[in-house]
Amino acid sequence: MAVRQLPIPAKSDPSIPLLTQLSNLGPFRGPLQLVQTLDRVSGIPWLQAQSQYPKAYWQSRESDKELAASGCVRKFATANEASHCLSESAALPLVIMGALPFDDTNTPGTEQPLFFLPRLLWQRQDDNITLTLNLWVDEAHSFTDEMAAAKDALHTLRQPAHTPCPPLPDVLAVCNSPEQASWAKLVSQALAEQPILSKVVLARRQLLTTGQPCDPWLLLQRWHQANQHSTPFALQLDNQSSFIGCTPERLFKRDGRQLLSEAVAGTDVRPKDPLHARLIAMALLGDGKNRRENRIVLDDILSRLGPICDALSYDDRAQVLKLNRLQHLKRAIHGRLRKEICDADLLARLHPTPAVGGTPRADALRFIAAHEPFQRGWYAGAIGYLSHANSEFSVAIRSAHIEGCQLALYSGAGIVDGSDAHKEWQELDNKVATVRSLMGQK
């Protein structure tokens, strides 16, 4: 398989040097990348300006890595197919964007797994920014057709517009599914399934109707500004709808064979007053119900990672993950993967975690499918990227689906022994409070 990487000096218009190099290419086979170094530009405004779909955005919680993808060279139906492609093309630093819905079983009528090699990939690693044009020639895609598609992508390449940010639209109506009375019944049903069902995560969809269509990129930028220690993400399959979010939870991070995961479960508020917030954090660390919920998630993840790791360790004591309005119990998990394990194995074993589904997994998922009044879609799924050298996926919570003047906010609460329906409802409100406040709602 022919692979080449051609670095190109930075210019004010990145399409010019890329088009020049493209016109000088001779026939080739397999994947090829043209890489352009860019001056400082932000990923979200860059992606907002592009017109090719699908679009995907993801930034690490530490803010050291940022990806913005536009257009598609190859799609893969499964993570296995994507992992195989990376293995076969290990000489080239391909990056495949990936997203799994909550229900990734290919159930008819639900969202389907998505893995794609983008036509254009804006990438920031620390302070280094590049734009990559991906090409791929094989039996199904001729050199001539691939050159034409690449030129089309470059001709539509746009620089971000520097315009004043408009206000977010007013909210005209709010509708919950389920409503609070139905939620209380649902919690009672879940508690009645114990001890067979150790934990089940029940979700609520809160539908906001706005006076004008909501700009997903503007909302995402402001959301992340309010929650700096989270991972912002976005997925747009077309120009009609967007799935965005700002999640505090990492599914896994792989660097070579080194693995980092975490158990995030157990929640309380984080007031603005530092002393009050510290007191609540201390109470959270000592609360039996929240510690039990966190331990359930930890034990399940450890049991899933144990068979595929040569070494595995975790934090003996939970730490407090501090967000804008909330704080969570978190335990880091470290492992060394066996040589034959790939990212597809990790996704299959870890998704969905007990933090968004429950445990035992099969029983919890059956309960959710039978009782929740809506399909979760991308909510509580997984979103991130795959590459040969490293990969990372985040859990798609604290998220919203936007379509026209409809904005659906999603939140969930873990139901375990000791859960109280009213308190769990308050937790749902707390989890959407940041984005509601951005929309002018209390």
N, C-alpha and C positions, 0 to 999 in steps of 0.2 A: 504494500500500500504506500503510494507516494505521499509524503508529508513535507510541507515547507512552511516556514514562518518568515515573513519579510517585514522587518521593522522599517518604519517610515518616519521621517522627521516631522515635528509638529508644525502645523500651519493654522492660520485663522479659520479657514474653511476645511475641515477634515476630509470632505468628499473629493477635493481636488487631487491631493497626492494619492488617495486610494484609487480614484479613477485612472490616474496616470499609470500606476503599477498594474492595475487590472488590464489596461489596454496592451501592456507589454507581456502579458502571460502567454505562454504557449500551451498546447494541449497537455493535460495531466490526468491522473486517475486518483481517486480517493479524496480525502479531506485536505484542505489547504486554508491557511489563515493569512490575511493581511492585517498588520497591527499598526495603528496610528497612535502616537503619543499626543495627549491633549493638554492644553493649559487648564487651569482651574475652572471647573464647571460642576454644578450640582447634579446628582443623578436623577432626582425626581423631576425637576424642570426639563432636563434633557429628554427623559422618556415621555413626558407629557407632550412635547413638541412633535414626536414621531407619529407616523400615520400607518405603519405596518403592524399587523396583529399576527399572533398573540403578543401581548406585552406582559412582562413579569418584572417585579422589583423586589429586592431583598437586601437588608443591611444587617450585619452582625450586631449583637447586643453590645459588644465592645467598641463598635463603630470603626473598626480597623479594616473591614472589607465591605464593599458595596457593589451591587450588581444591578444593571438595568438592561433588559433584553427586549428587542423589537424584531418581529418577523421570525420566520422559521425556515430552516434548511432541511431538517429531518425531524419527524415525530416518532416517538417510541411508545408503544401501547402499554408497556410495563417497565418497572424499574430494572428487571432482569435484562431486557433488551438494551436499555440505556447503559447499564454496567458492562454488558458484553461489548458494546460499541467503544466504550472508553478503554477497555482492556485491549481491543484490537488496534486502537489508535494511540497507544501509550506514548509514542514519540512526540505527539503534538498535545499541547495543553488545552484540550477541548474542555469547555464548561457547558454542561447540560442543565437547564433549569427544570425543576420538578415540582409537582403539586399532587397531593393525594386528597380526595374528599374523605369525610369521616367514614362513610360506607364505601370502601374501595373494592367491593366484591363484584363490580360490574353489574349490579342490579339494574334492570331496565327502568328508565325514567329518572335515574339519579345521575349526579355528576360523575364523569369518568376520569381515571388517573391521566395525568398529562406530564409528559417528559419531552422536551424539545431542545434541539441545538439551534440557537438563535441565529438569524441572518446577521444582525448587528448586536454586539455586546459591548456596552459601556461598563468599564470595570475600574474600581478604585481599590488599591491595596495600600493602606496607610495614606501617603501623600502622592502616590504615583497613579496617574489616570491614563487609561488607554481606551481606544475604540478598536474593536476587532470585527473584521468582515470575514464571515465563514463561507466557504464554498465546498461543494462535494460533487464529484463526478463519478458515476458508476453506470451499470447497464441500464438503469431506469432513468438516469438524468445525464443527458449528453453534455459535452463541454460547451457547445453552442447555447443550449438552453440555460445552463448554469451561469454562463457569462451574462446572458440577457437579464436573468433574474437578479444577479448581483448589481448590474448597472442600474436597473430600476430602483433597487433599494438605495443606492447612493444618490440617485437623482431626487429621491423624495426625502433625503436626509435634511433635517431642519435644526437650526440652532435655537435654544430657548429664547422666548420673547421676554424682554425686561419691561413688564407692565405692572402697574399697581395691583395688589391683591384685593379682589372684591370681598365684601363680607359674605359669610355663609348664609344660605337662605333661611327664612323664618320657618318654624315648625307650626303646622296648622292643626295636626291631630296626632294622637298617640294611641296605639292599640297593642295590647299584650296577648301573646299566645304561648302558654295558657294564661288566663286571667288568674288573679290571686286565689280565688275560692277553688278553682280546678287544680291549681298548684298544690294547695294544702292536701287535697285528696290524693294527688299523685305521690306526694311525699309519704303519706300514710300507707299507700300501696307498696312503695319501695321498702319501707321499714317492716312491713308484714312479711316480706320475702326473706328476711334474716332468720337464721344465720347462713342460709344457703347463699344469699347474695350479700357478701361482705360490704360492698360499696357499689353504688350506682350514681353516675353523674347525670343529673337532670338539667335540661336546658330550657331557656325561654327566648323567644323571638319578640323583640319590641319594634313594631313598625311605626316609623315616623313619616308622616306625609308633609312635604315641604311645599312652599309656595312657588318655588322655581327648582329646576334640576340642580342637584348638589355636585360641585366639582370634586371628584374623588381625590385628585392630586393635591388640591388646596387643603382639604380636610386631613389627608394623611400627613402633610407637612406640619400642620398645627397640632395634630395628635401626637406626633413624635416629639415636637418641641415641649409638650406637656409631660411626656414620659421618656426622658432621655435614656433610661436604663432598660429599654425594651427594644425589640426587633421590629422595625416597620417593614411591611410587605404589601404587595399588591399583585393582582392577577386580572388581566383584561383579555378575554377571548375575542371580543369584538367591540364596536363603539357604542353598544347598547347598555352594557352593564359592567360593573366593577366589583371586585371583592378585595377589600383592604383591611388592614388591621395593624395593631401595635402590641405584639405579644411579649409577655415576660418569660415565656417558657421555651427552653431548648429541648428538642427531641434528642439529637446527638450531634457531636462534632468529631470528625475523624481527621487526623493528620498522620498520613502513613498508616501504621497499625495502631497508633495511639488513639484511644477513644475517651470522650468526655460526654457523659449524660447527666441527668439530674432528676430528682424527685421533688416536684413543686406541688404542694397540697397543704391546706390549712391557711385560712385567710382571716384578716381583721382589717379595720380601717387604719389609716395613717393621717392623723390630724396635722394641721399646719404647725401647731405649737410643738416645738422639739421635745419638751419635757413630757407632755401628754403622749406624744407618739412613742417615746422611749418606754413609758410605763405600759402602754398597750403592747409593744413588742415583747416586753418581759412577760406579760400575761399570756401572750400567744405562745411563747416558748414553753410555758408551763401548763397550758391547757390540755387536758386529757383527750377531749374529742378531736382537736386539731392535730395533736401529736399522733393519735391513732390513725387518722386519715392519711397523714404523711407516711407513716410506717407501712400502711397497706400498699401505697404506691411504690415505696422503696423496695419492699420485699418482692413485689411482682416484677419490677424492672430487673432486679438482681437475678431472679429465677430465669428470666428470658435471656439475659446476657451471659450467664454462667457457662452454658454449653458451647459458646462460640468465642470465649476468651481464654487466653493462656494465664492471665492474671486479672484480678478484679478487686477493687477496694472502694470504700465509701466513707463519707464523713460520719464519725460516731455521733456527733451532735448536730442538730439542725441549726442552720443560720437563718437570719431574717433577710429576705429579699425586699428591699424598700422601693416602692413606686410612688407615683404622685399622690394618690389617694388611698392606696392599699399597701399592705405588707403581707408577705407569704412566708411559710416555712419552706426551706429548701435544703436538700442534701445533695452534694456533688458526688458523682460516681465516676471512677476512673478505671479503665481497662486497657488491656493489650489484646488486640484481635488475633485470632488464629490466621495463618497465612492464606487459607483458602476462602476466607469470609469476604464478601463484597458488600457494597452499600445496600443492594437489594435485600440481602439477608437481614441487615439492620432494620430497614424499613418494615419488613414483614414481621419481625419479632417485636418491635417496639410500638408500632402504630396499630390501633390507638392505645395509648397508655391508660392506666387506671385513673389518671388525673382528668381525663376527658370522657372515659367510658365507664370503667368500674372493674370489679373483680369478684368472682371469676369472670374473665373477659367474655366468654361465650354467653353466659347467663345474663351479664349486664347488657350486652348488645341486644340480646333478644328482648329484654325488658324495655329498653329504649325504643326499639322498632315497634313494639306492640302498644306503647303508651304515649309517646310524645306526639303532640298534635301537628307536627310539621317535619319535613325532611331537612336535615342539617346541611346538606350540600357540602360546600368547602369548609364551613364552620367546624372547628375541632379536628380538621384534617392536618396535613403536614405540608410545609412549603419551604423550598430551599434550592440547593444546587448540588450537582455531582461533578467530580473531576477525578482524574486518575490519582493525583497526589493527595487531595483532601476534599472533604465534603461536609456540608452542614445542613441540617433541617430544623425548622422551628415548628412548634405546635400552633396551629392557626386559630388561636383564641383571641379575646378582646378584639372582635372583628365585626365588619359591617358589609352588607351587600347593598349596592346602590344601583338602582335602575330608574332613570328619569326622576320623578318627584317622590319616589319611594326609597326610604333608607331603613333597612332592617338591621337592628343591633342584636347581637347574640351574647348571651352570658350563661354560665352554668354553675352548679353547686353540687359538691359531693355529699351524698346522703349516706351516712353511716349511723351506727348505734349512737344515740344521743343527739341526733339532728332534730332541730325544731323548725317547722315549716315557716313560721313568721320570720325567724332570724335568717333562714336561708333565702327568703324573698328579699330581705334587706341586703343580703350579700349580692344578689343579682343586681339590685339597684346600684350598689356601690361599684360594681364592675363596669357599669356603663356610664358612671357619673362623669368621667373625664370627657368623653365624646359628647354627651348630652350638654355639658356646660359650654363646650365649643359651639354648639348649636343654639345657645341662648336658653337652655332648659335647666331647671333645678334638679 
